[in-house]
Amino acid sequence: MNSSDSSSWTRSRSFALIFALYVIAVTGALLIASAIGTDHPVKGLIWGYGASVAFLYIASQIVGNGSTFDAWWSVIPPSFAIWFCIVLDDPGKFSDADLRRLAVAVCATLWGLRLTANWAIGWTGLNHEDWRYRMLYETAPMPRWAVSLTSVHLFPLIVVTLGSIPMAIVASHSHHDFGVLDVIAIVMALTGVALQQFADLDLRRFNRTKQPGDVLNTGLWSRSRHPNYLGEMCWWWSLFLFVLAAHPGAWWAGIGAVAMTIMFFAASIPIAEKRSAERRPGWDAYKANTPMVFPRLRK
């Protein structure tokens, strides 16, 4: 079934299906991680993430819509952060390691709830498919199922798995006391969440009154062309700071934040900017006067 045949999917019916799919996907992922054991949290995370994506890919092919996968990015990491916090708890005491695991779980939950809620508010249901997926289907020299497998599902799986490995390391290798670096990580994570929230509120207000070709150049968007992506990068880099606080020897786990940053600068931002340039006559002037990601200290 193609997404174009999905007119029967009402919004409520679509959400009911998505809820059921994610209950199965998350439960299955955590059961697999549990079977692998708490002695191997990184391995459990990798296999759990992979299994959840395999299940959701099959579901997307049955439904005929890659947007069944949209919420995975913001649902699976908090689920594992909370699970790590529960199963790796030090019995009989509340240690610095427990505090750090709790901090990661709380930050991940706030980030995931906000991102998932923002997606849900704007999602019209399975009668619609993300424009980026449709663009890939039309331009990639592969069958639709192969594009969905590689670009829509496997690529995010690799990047988010790399970005999430720090959670598993923090959960199982907290060798140092909770300290200043942990506080900096918390501040960075919450700053990222706040940036995304205010950027999305600006965008939502703009979308209610915009005319064709209008450019959003107020609020945070007057300081950065992509403040939402800046917030997202802050979140993933905060996980790396938690790793340095817990186990500096695992500095290599920063590859996840690096991969995430490369993805935004090499793929997400160029794709969004190309679309804006094609659809908004005032884009070039806005681009000339507004930094891409990192805002100037002064206007």
N, C-alpha and C positions, 0 to 999 in steps of 0.2 A: 504494500500500500504506500503510495506517495503522499508527501505532505499536502499536495494539492487536493487530495481526496479526503482531507480531514475536516471538512465543514461540519460533520456531525459532532465534533468535539466541542462541547460547551466548556466554559471556564470551570464550572464546578466539577464536571465530569473529568476534566483534565487534571485538576488538582487532586481529585480522589485517586486517580491512577498514579500520579507522581508520588503521592504520600505512600501508597502501597508498595511501589517499586523501591522507594528509598528505605522503608522499613526492612524489606527483604535484603537490599544491598548492604546496608549498614550492619544489620544483624549477622549476615553471612560473613562479612569482612571481620567482625570482632570475634566470631566463633573460630574462624581460621587462625587469627592471631592468637587466640586462647589455646588452640590445639598445638600451635608451634611452641608456645610457652613464654612466660615472662622473662626467662633467661636470654631470650633472643628477640628483643623488642623491635630492632631494625628489620630483621627478617620477617617478623610478624606483620609489621606495617607494610612492607613491600608486597607480600603475598595478599594481605587483606585488601590493600588498595587495588591491586591487579584483579582480584576476583570481583570486586564491586564494579570495576569498569567493564570487565567481560560480560557480566550480567546485564548492565545497563546498555551496552552495545547491542546485545541480542534483542533487548526490549525495544531499542530505537529502530531496529530493522523490522521488527514485527509491527510496530506502530507506524513506521514510515516517517519518523520525525526525530532529527538529532537533538532537538531541544529537550528531550527527556533527560539529557545529560547536563543541562544548564546548571542545576543546583549542586551537582557533585562537588565542584570546586570549594563551596562554602559549607558543605555538610560533613564530608568525610574527615577533614583534619580536626575539627572540634570533637567529633565523636571519639577519635583515637586519643586526643589530649585528655578527655574526661576519663576514658577507659584506663589509660596509663595512671592517672591520678588515683583511681580506685584500686586497681590490682597490684600496684607497686607501693602501696601505703605501708609505712613502717609500723608494725603492730606494737601497741602499748605505748607509743610516744609520738610526738609531732616534731619531726626533725627539720633541719634546714632543707634537706632534700624534699621532704613533704611540702614545705612552704614554696619551694621553687616549682615543683610539679603543679601545685595549686595555682600559682601565679600564671603559669603557662596555660593551664586549663581555663582559667577565668578570662584571660586575654583572648584565647582562641574562641571561647564561647561568645564573647561580646562581638568579636570580629565576624564570626560565622552567622550569628543571629541577625546582625545588621545587614550583611551582604545578602543573606537568603531572603530577608524581609523586603529589601529593596528590589530584588528580582521578582518576588511574588507580587508586589504592588504593581509593577509594570507589565507583568506577563499576562497575555490575553488568553492563553491556553494552547492546546495542540492544533488549533486551526492556523497557527503562526509558527514559523521557524526562523531562528536567528539569521539576520541578513548576511552575516559573515559565513555561515554554513552554506547558504544559497550561492554566495559568490564563489566559494570553493568548488561546489558542485559544477558550476558553469564554466570555470576556468581551468580546473585541474585536468590533466590528460589521463584520467582514470575513471573507472565506473563509480557511480555514486556510493556503493557500499564500501569500496576501497578508500574513497576520500573520507567517508565517515569514520572508518576504522583508524586510519593513520592520522589525519589532521584534526578531527573532531574529538576522538577518544584517546588514542595512544600518545599523541604529543602532550596534551595536558596531563595525562597520567605520569609521564616521565618528569615533567617540570614540577608538578605538585608533590610527587613522591620525593624528589631531591630536596624540595623546599621543606618537606615535613620531617625528614630524617632527624633534624635537630631535636624535635620533640621526643623522639625515641631515645636519643642520646642523653638528653636532660633527665628523662624519666628513670634511666637505669645507671647513669654514671655521674651523679652529683657528688664530686669529691671535695668541694669547697663550701665554706659557709655562705649563707645568703648575704649579699653585700651590695656595694654601690653599683656594680655592673648590672646586677639584677634589677635594681631600681631604674637605671637608665633604660634597660630593655623594656620594662613595663611602661615607662613614659613614652618610648618610641612606639610601642604597640598601640597604646591608647591614642597617641597623636595621629597615627595612621588611621585608626577607626574614626576619629573625629574629623579628619580631613575628608575622608570618603563620605561621611554623613552630610557634612555641610555642602560639599560639592554636589552630591546627589539631590539635596534639597534645592539648591540653586537651579539645577538642571530640571527638576520637576516643575518648579515655578515657571521657568522659561518655556517649557513645553506646553504649558496651559495656554499661553497667549502668543506664542511665536507665529510668525508668518513665513511662508516659503522663502528660503534664502537668508533668514535672520541668523546672526551669529551671537552666541552667548558670550558676552564680554563684561559681565558684572560679577560681584562677589569674588569668590576664590578664582573664578575663571578670568578675572581681570589681571590676576597675578601669574597664572599658569594656564597653559592650554590644556593640560591634563592633570588637574589636581587630584582626581580620583585615582589615577595610576600612581601618583606620588604617594598617596596614602597607602595603597596596596603594597608598594615596595617597602615603605616603612615597616609594615607589619611583618613581612618575610625577613627583613634584615634584623628585626627584633629577636626572632628565633635564634639567629646566629649569635647575637649577644648573650642570650641565655646559655648557649653552648659554651661560649668562652668563660662565662661565670661558673658553670658547673664543671667543665672538663676541658681546659685549654688545649690539651693534647689532641682534641677532636676538631681542631681548626679547619681541617679539610671539609667539614660539613658546611662550610660557607659556600661550597659549590652550588648549593640549592638557591641561596639568595642571588648569587651571580647569574645562575641560569634564568631565574625569574626576571632579573633586571635586563638581561640580554633579550629575552622574549618580548618584553615591553618595548624596548628601544628598536629592536630589529623587525618586529612583526606587528604587535598590537597598535602602537602609535602610528607607524607609517600607513597602515591600512585605514585607520580612523581619519588621518589627515588627508589622505587621498580622496576619501569619500566626501569630506567636508569641502575640499577645494573644488570638487565637481558640482556640489549642490549649493554652495553659498558664495555669492559674488563678492562679499566683503571679507572673505577668509584671508586673502593675501595681505590686506592691511592689518587685520587682527594678528596674523602670524608675524608680521614685521615688528609689531609693537609689544608682543607678549612672549615671554620665555616658554619654551616647549614644556618643561617639567619643573625645574627648580626656580622658584620665584626670586626676583631681585629683592634685595633688602629694602630698597627704596623704589618708588614708582618713577 
